Amino acid sequence: MFILLWGCISVEKEIGRVTHYFSSIGVAAIKLNDSLKVGDKIRIKGATTDFEQTIESMQIDKTSITGAKPGDEIGIKVKEKVRGNDAVYKIE
């Protein structure tokens, strides 16, 4: 997906899907089909969800990590509510 922002082209690539949202702590579980690292900018989009944020931290099984690979299921703190099956895009 290509998006034109202020005269620049931004590329979004789907890198995973939300599998669960832990509302009490504001954390999304995401199953990845591509790599992701701390500092990457993502967009989460679904039927009623659409926002962007930068990855500040992520975990696998309650252990902090700096990067994840395809097949990993990670947890990230999100600034808005997400829903199962929302798509996660990396913005490049």
C-alpha positions as CSV (number, residue, x, y, z in Angstrom):
1,M,0.0,0.0,0.0
2,F,1.4,3.5,-0.9
3,I,0.3,6.6,0.9
4,L,1.2,10.2,-0.2
5,L,2.2,12.3,2.8
6,W,3.3,15.9,2.4
7,G,4.8,15.2,-1.0
8,C,6.6,12.0,0.1
9,I,5.6,8.5,-0.6
10,S,5.2,6.3,2.4
11,V,5.1,2.5,2.0
12,E,3.1,0.3,4.3
13,K,3.7,-3.5,4.3
14,E,1.5,-5.9,6.3
15,I,3.7,-7.6,8.8
16,G,1.2,-9.3,11.1
17,R,-2.2,-9.5,12.8
18,V,-3.4,-8.8,16.3
19,T,-4.3,-12.1,18.0
20,H,-5.5,-10.7,21.3
21,Y,-5.9,-7.4,23.2
22,F,-5.2,-7.3,27.0
23,S,-7.4,-4.3,27.9
24,S,-6.4,-4.1,31.5
25,I,-2.8,-3.4,30.6
26,G,-3.2,-1.9,27.1
27,V,-1.1,-4.6,25.4
28,A,-1.7,-6.2,21.9
29,A,-0.5,-9.7,21.1
30,I,0.7,-9.8,17.5
31,K,1.6,-12.8,15.3
32,L,4.3,-11.6,12.9
33,N,4.8,-12.7,9.3
34,D,7.8,-10.3,8.8
35,S,10.5,-8.8,11.0
36,L,9.9,-5.9,13.5
37,K,12.3,-4.1,15.8
38,V,12.2,-1.4,18.5
39,G,12.1,2.0,16.8
40,D,10.0,0.9,13.8
41,K,6.8,2.8,13.0
42,I,3.7,0.8,12.6
43,R,0.0,1.3,11.7
44,I,-2.7,-0.9,13.1
45,K,-5.9,-0.9,11.0
46,G,-9.2,-2.8,11.4
47,A,-12.9,-2.2,11.0
48,T,-12.9,0.3,13.8
49,T,-9.2,0.8,14.4
50,D,-6.7,3.0,12.6
51,F,-3.7,4.6,14.3
52,E,0.1,4.8,14.0
53,Q,2.7,4.5,16.6
54,T,6.4,3.9,17.1
55,I,7.5,0.6,18.8
56,E,9.1,1.6,22.1
57,S,9.4,-1.9,23.5
58,M,8.3,-5.4,22.9
59,Q,8.2,-8.8,24.6
60,I,8.0,-12.5,24.0
61,D,6.8,-14.6,27.0
62,K,7.4,-11.6,29.4
63,T,11.0,-11.2,28.2
64,S,12.0,-7.8,26.7
65,I,13.5,-8.1,23.2
66,T,14.8,-5.6,20.6
67,G,13.7,-7.4,17.5
68,A,11.4,-10.2,16.3
69,K,11.2,-12.4,13.3
70,P,8.4,-14.0,11.2
71,G,6.5,-16.6,13.2
72,D,7.0,-14.8,16.6
73,E,4.1,-13.8,18.7
74,I,5.0,-10.6,20.5
75,G,3.4,-8.3,23.0
76,I,3.5,-4.5,22.5
77,K,2.0,-1.6,24.5
78,V,-0.5,0.2,22.3
79,K,-1.9,3.7,22.7
80,E,-5.4,2.8,21.6
81,K,-7.7,-0.2,21.8
82,V,-7.2,-2.9,19.1
83,R,-9.2,-5.9,18.2
84,G,-8.4,-9.5,17.1
85,N,-7.5,-9.8,13.5
86,D,-6.6,-6.1,13.1
87,A,-3.8,-5.8,10.5
88,V,-0.4,-4.5,11.5
89,Y,1.6,-2.6,8.9
90,K,5.2,-1.4,9.0
91,I,5.6,2.1,7.7
92,E,8.8,2.6,5.6
